[in-house]
């Protein structure tokens, strides 16, 4: 008499996608990016944008806004695309010209 025993093993694997991959991170949908940080993540803003809320607190909705510039003094200008330009651009910047340009974040002094 031959006895055959069959054993069936059922393995269940659950895979949960990382929040940066499945979109559950909560970062600004238009101008934010999700950055993987070990097993966690952090929200950052795209280049040219600055964080306005939820920057260091994941319980607050993350939002970014475009950095904008304004000429405070000097002959510089801001073009229609928001780029700061020296006087006579694209020509050479003149001697002893100074522009003070403020930005949403900080200030830039060009001498």
Sine and cosine of phi, psi and omega as CSV:
sin_phi,cos_phi,sin_psi,cos_psi,sin_omega,cos_omega
0.00,0.00,0.74,-0.68,0.03,-1.00
-0.91,-0.41,0.75,-0.66,0.03,-1.00
-0.91,-0.41,0.79,-0.62,0.03,-1.00
-0.92,-0.40,0.79,-0.61,0.03,-1.00
-0.93,-0.36,0.79,-0.61,0.03,-1.00
-0.93,-0.36,0.79,-0.62,0.02,-1.00
-0.92,-0.39,0.76,-0.65,0.03,-1.00
-0.94,-0.35,0.81,-0.59,0.05,-1.00
-0.93,-0.36,0.80,-0.60,0.03,-1.00
-0.95,-0.30,0.85,-0.53,0.02,-1.00
-0.93,-0.38,0.77,-0.64,0.04,-1.00
-0.92,-0.38,0.84,-0.54,0.06,-1.00
-0.91,-0.42,0.71,-0.71,0.07,-1.00
-0.92,-0.39,0.74,-0.68,0.03,-1.00
-0.86,-0.51,0.82,-0.57,0.05,-1.00
-0.94,-0.35,0.78,-0.63,-0.02,-1.00
-0.95,0.31,0.47,-0.88,0.06,-1.00
-0.93,0.37,0.60,-0.80,0.00,-1.00
-0.81,0.59,-0.54,0.84,0.04,-1.00
-0.92,0.38,-0.44,0.90,-0.02,-1.00
-1.00,0.00,-0.57,0.82,-0.08,-1.00
-0.99,-0.14,-0.01,1.00,0.09,-1.00
1.00,0.09,0.15,0.99,-0.01,-1.00
-1.00,-0.04,0.23,0.97,-0.09,-1.00
-0.95,0.31,-0.48,0.88,0.02,-1.00
1.00,0.09,0.15,0.99,0.04,-1.00
-0.96,0.29,0.41,-0.91,0.02,-1.00
-0.73,0.68,0.87,-0.50,-0.10,-0.99
-0.91,0.42,-0.54,0.84,-0.05,-1.00
-1.00,-0.05,-0.70,0.72,-0.16,-0.99
-0.86,-0.51,0.09,1.00,0.01,-1.00
-0.97,-0.26,0.28,-0.96,0.08,-1.00
-0.72,-0.70,0.52,-0.86,0.05,-1.00
-0.99,-0.11,0.79,-0.62,-0.03,-1.00
-0.91,-0.41,0.85,-0.52,0.02,-1.00
-0.94,0.33,0.77,-0.64,-0.03,-1.00
-0.76,-0.65,1.00,0.02,-0.09,-1.00
0.91,0.42,-0.81,-0.58,0.05,-1.00
-1.00,-0.01,-0.08,1.00,0.02,-1.00
-0.96,-0.26,-0.35,-0.94,0.01,-1.00
-0.41,-0.91,0.23,-0.97,0.07,-1.00
-0.62,-0.79,0.45,-0.89,0.06,-1.00
-0.99,-0.11,0.63,-0.78,0.08,-1.00
-0.69,-0.72,0.19,-0.98,0.03,-1.00
-0.96,-0.28,0.49,-0.87,0.07,-1.00
-0.88,0.47,0.35,-0.94,0.05,-1.00
-0.85,0.53,0.72,-0.70,-0.02,-1.00
1.00,-0.05,0.01,1.00,0.00,-1.00
-0.82,-0.57,0.40,-0.92,0.04,-1.00
-0.79,-0.62,0.50,-0.87,-0.02,-1.00
-0.97,0.24,0.72,-0.69,0.01,-1.00
-0.92,-0.39,-0.35,0.94,0.08,-1.00
-0.35,-0.94,0.43,-0.91,0.00,-1.00
0.94,0.35,0.32,0.95,-0.08,-1.00
-0.90,0.44,-0.67,0.74,-0.02,-1.00
-0.81,-0.59,0.16,0.99,-0.04,-1.00
-0.75,-0.66,0.98,-0.21,-0.05,-1.00
-0.91,0.41,-0.20,0.98,0.02,-1.00
-0.99,0.14,-0.14,0.99,0.02,-1.00
-0.95,-0.30,0.67,-0.74,0.00,-1.00
-0.84,0.55,0.75,-0.66,-0.01,-1.00
-0.99,0.16,0.74,-0.68,0.02,-1.00
-0.61,-0.79,0.59,-0.81,0.03,-1.00
-0.81,-0.58,0.49,-0.87,0.12,-0.99
-0.70,-0.72,0.41,-0.91,-0.04,-1.00
-0.92,0.40,0.69,-0.72,0.08,-1.00
-0.95,0.31,0.73,-0.68,0.02,-1.00
-0.86,-0.51,0.43,-0.90,-0.04,-1.00
-0.88,-0.48,0.45,-0.89,0.09,-1.00
-0.57,-0.82,0.67,-0.74,0.05,-1.00
-0.99,0.15,0.88,-0.48,0.04,-1.00
-1.00,0.07,-0.60,0.80,0.04,-1.00
-0.35,-0.94,0.40,-0.91,0.02,-1.00
0.98,-0.18,0.09,-1.00,-0.10,-0.99
-1.00,0.03,0.22,0.98,0.02,-1.00
-0.96,0.29,0.28,-0.96,0.03,-1.00
-0.71,-0.71,0.28,-0.96,0.10,-1.00
-0.90,-0.43,0.82,-0.57,-0.04,-1.00
-0.99,0.14,0.00,-1.00,-0.06,-1.00
-0.89,0.45,-0.33,0.94,0.00,-1.00
-1.00,-0.09,0.02,1.00,0.01,-1.00
1.00,0.04,0.21,0.98,0.01,-1.00
-1.00,0.02,0.71,-0.70,0.05,-1.00
-0.99,0.14,0.73,-0.69,-0.04,-1.00
-0.77,-0.63,0.58,-0.81,0.08,-1.00
-0.96,0.27,0.34,-0.94,0.00,-1.00
-0.89,0.45,0.65,-0.76,0.01,-1.00
0.97,0.24,0.17,0.98,0.02,-1.00
-0.80,0.60,0.71,-0.70,0.19,0.98
-1.00,-0.04,0.26,0.97,0.03,-1.00
-0.93,0.38,0.02,-1.00,-0.03,-1.00
-0.96,0.29,0.65,-0.76,0.04,-1.00
-0.93,0.37,0.76,-0.65,-0.07,-1.00
-0.95,0.31,0.32,-0.95,0.05,-1.00
-0.93,0.38,0.59,-0.81,0.11,-0.99
0.82,0.57,0.55,0.84,0.11,-0.99
-0.98,-0.18,0.64,-0.77,-0.01,-1.00
-0.72,-0.70,0.68,-0.74,0.10,-1.00
-0.79,-0.61,0.65,-0.76,0.14,-0.99
-0.92,-0.40,0.87,-0.50,-0.06,-1.00
-0.87,-0.50,0.83,-0.56,0.05,-1.00
-1.00,-0.09,0.46,-0.89,0.01,-1.00
-0.77,-0.63,0.26,-0.97,0.06,-1.00
-0.77,0.64,-0.62,0.78,0.04,-1.00
-0.88,-0.47,0.95,-0.33,0.12,-0.99
0.99,0.15,-0.32,-0.95,-0.08,-1.00
-0.55,-0.84,0.55,-0.83,0.00,-1.00
-0.84,-0.54,0.79,-0.61,0.06,-1.00
-0.92,-0.40,0.84,-0.54,0.00,-1.00
-0.92,-0.38,0.84,-0.54,0.02,-1.00
-0.85,-0.53,0.00,0.00,0.00,0.00
